């Protein structure tokens, strides 16, 4: 008998990086996510397959289950510029995740094995949560706390785990690693027709930026956390596009100061008339933009072909 699971992708609209220290953040689940099918088999091994949004296999691997742990005995990555390095990294990370599951719930893996098939709804390089949706699905399958699994593997703030099972925007605050505060965010701006996302295709190393952030002065970080939380509340309550653009500028200015990085608008789109907000690892993945449909042409002329309207990407089932 097959079991089916699905988790939603994510975007963090406010308090990026500062959410790690407890800033209140506005996060939204996406209409795109990842599904997982699991079938039990008799052999003590896990056959792991992952497919792209186009239905092409991008990884397959075999993991043995023994008393000592779960070990990768075969793995292959397809469609990568460096398949051997990709194979090693993906196989090692999956081995880490599966062993974390084994430590948390050893009895679940006794005297049986599994075929696990994963299918993305979005391109892998979009940064919408390939890892977080996988962790969420695995936690649902094994019936364990997804935040516990996340902390045992990838770490991070956990907002992406919260988005994975939410169907509307959330207010997220990391007060305890395994039990964050999660509330409904009544964020459905009347100007949402004038919001869209542009994919920059500049993949950034989030872990590296997080490492640099954690090395900053703790007292300064506390001040910035409070400022970010205030901006988050202002974002949620904003009903006017002009005021929203001012909030974006204030938030960009704050994060530029925190990370010692240039604001993305100043660096790449200085002549754009609307507001532009960095998302994710600052400078990579998507940006949030204010403007009309005609303004899409500005980015298209610069070679950015992936432009998605706010209402076509954000999941918001009231």
N, C-alpha and C positions, 0 to 999 in steps of 0.2 A: 504494500500500500504506500502510495506517495503522500508526502506531507508538503504543503505549500506555504510559503511565507513571503511577505513583501514589506519593504521599508522605504521611506521617502528620503530623497536627497535634501540638501539644506543650503541655506545662505545666511550669513550673519550680517545684519544690516548696521548694527552699532556695537561699539565697545570691543572691537577686535583686539586681541592680545590682552587688553585690560580685563576681559571676562575671566581670565585665568586667576586673577587676584580677587575676584568677587564683585566686579562691576556688574550692574544690572544691564542686560543686553536684550536687544530686539532681534529675534531670529525667525526665519520663515521656512516652513517645509516646502519642497518643490513638487510639482506635478510629475516629475521624473524621479525614478528610484531604481531599486534592484530587487528582483525576485529570486527565490531559492526553492528548489525542489530537492527533497531528500527521500531516498529509498533504502530500506534496510537490506543487507546481504549477510550471508553466513560467515564469509571469510573475515578474519580480524584485520581489516584494512579500510582505508578511506580513499575512494576514487573521487578526485576533486576536479571539476570542470568549470571554467568561466567563459562566458560568451559576451560579445560586444552588443551594442544596440542594433547592429546590423545582422546579428545572428552568427557571427564568425567566432570560432573558438580562439581566445587569446592566451589561455593557460590551461594545461591539464597536468595533473600530478597524482602520484600514488604515495600513500602514507601507511606505514605498518603500525598496528596497535599491539604493544607488548606490555608486560608488567612494568618494564623500565620507563615506558613512555611512548609517545607517538613520533615516529621518525620518517622523514622524507626519503623514499628510495628511488623516485623518478619524478622529474618535473621538466616541463617544456613551455617556453613562451613563444608566441607567434606574432609576427607583425611588429617586432621591436627592432630599433636600429642596432641594439646590442643585445641579441637574444640570450647569449650565455650569461651575461651579467644580470639581465632581467630575470632569467630563470632562477639564478642563485638567490637574488633578493626576494622574489615572490615566494619561492619555496621555503626560505628561512623564516619569512614573516608568517606564513601559514602554519608552519611547524610550531612557531611560538604561540600562535592563537589556539591551535588545537591542543597543545600541551597545557595551556591555561585552562581550557575547558575541562581537560582530564583532571587537573589538580582540584578544580572546584567541584566536579561531579564525576568521580572515577567510576562509580557503579553504572553510569549511563553508557559507558563504552565496553562493558564486560561481555565477552562471548558473542560479539557481533561486529559487523562493519557497516559502512554506508557508502552510497553513491550520492554525492552532493553536486548539484548543477546550479550555477548562478547566471542570471541574465540581467544585464544593465538596460535601462530605458534611455540612457544618455551616453554620449561619447566619453570615454575614460578620461580624456584630458580636460574636460570641462571643470573638474574640481568640485563637483556637487556632492561628493561623499561616497566614493567607491568603497572605502574602508569602513566608514561608519555604518553604512547600510548593511555591509556584510556582518559586522559585529552585532548589529541589532537583530538580524535574521538568525544568526547562530545562537544568540541569547534566548530568543523566542523559542527556537527549536529545543534547546536543552532546559528551558524554563529556569533561567538564572537571571540575576540582576545585571542588566546590560552595562550599567555604570561600573560595576565591579569588574566585569570583563574588560571594559575599556581601560580602566586604571591598571589592570594587570598586563595590558598589551601596549596600546598606542599612547595612553595618557591623554593630556589635553584637558580642556575645560568641560567637555561632555555635552555642550550645546547641540552638537551634531547628532548625538544619541537621542536627545530629547526630540529633535525635529523628525527623527526617523519614524516615530509612531504618532506624531501630531498631525492634525488635518487643518490647522489654522495657525496664524502667527502666534508666537509665544514670547513672554518675558522670562528670561532665564537668569538665574543667579546661582553661582557655585559657592554654597556655604559649607557643605560637606561633600567630600569626593563621591560618595556612593548614594547621596540623597540630596540633590540640588533642589532649589526652590523653582518651581515651574508654574507660571500662571498664564491665563489667556490674555493675549494682547488684542485689544479692540482696534487693530490697525487695518483700516480699509479706507485709505485716503480718497477723498472725493476727486482728487486730481490724478488718480492712478492711470488714467488714459494718457497722461503726460509723463509717465515713468517707463523706462525701458532699460534693458541690460545689454551690454556689449561685451563680447568675449574677446579678450586681448591676446590670447594665445602666447602669453609670456609666463610660462610655468615657473613659480617661485618655490623655494625650499622653506616651507612653513616652519619646520623644526629648527632651522638655522636662525630664523628671525625670532622665534620664541626663546631660543637659548640666549640671544643677545638681549632680549627684553628682560629676562630673568636676572641678568647681571647688572641691571640698573639700580640706582639708589632706592631702597625700600620706602623711605619717607616720601620721595617724589612720586613713587608708584601709588601710594595711598591717596595722595592729593589728586592724581590723574584718574584714579578709580572713581572717586566721588564726582569728579567733573563729567566723566563718561556716563555715569548713572543718571545724572541730571539731564544730559543730552538725550539719553534713551527715552526718558519720560516725555521730554519735549517732542521728540520724533513721533511718539505714539499719539500724542494729543493734538498734533498739528493738522489743521484743516485747510491751509492756504499754501499754494505752491510757492509763492514768493518767500514766505516765512520758512518753508521747508528748505529752500535753496540756501537761506542764511544758516540754517542748522547744519546742512551738509558742509558748508564752508567752515563753520566753527569746529565741526568734528574732524574734518581733514586737517585743519590747523593743529588741533590737539595731537592727533596721531603722528603728524609730521614732526612735531616737537618730541614726542615720546620715542619714536623710532629713529630719529635723525635721518629721515628720508624726505625727498621732495614730494610734494603733492602731485598726484598723477595728472591733474589738469594742467598744472604749471609745467610739468615735464613734457607732456605729449600733446595736449589739446588746448593750449593757452588762448587760442582765438575762438573757442567754442562759446556761444552766448549763454548756454544754460549751465547748470551745476553738475559736477561729476564727483561721485564718491567711490573711493577704492573699497574693494571687498576682499575677503580672504587674506592671502599672504602679502597684501599691499603691493600692487604693481603687476600682479599676475591674475589669471583667471578672469572673472567678470568685474565690470564696473556698473554702478547704478547711475543712470543719467536722467535729467529732467529735460523735457522737450516734446515737440510735436512729431507726428509721423514724417513730416517734411525734413525734420532735423536728422533723421536716419541717414539721409544722403551725405551729410558731413562725414560720418564714419565710413560709409561705403566707399566714398572717394579716397579715403585713406587706406583702403584695403581690408577693412574689418567686415567680414561677410556674415558673421553670426550675431544678429541683433534680434532680441526677443522682447516682446511687450511684457510689462509687469504681470498683467492678468493671465498671460499665457505660460508663465513660469512658476508663479507663486500659487501654492495650494491654500485655499481659504474657504473651507466649508463651515459656514456659521451655524 
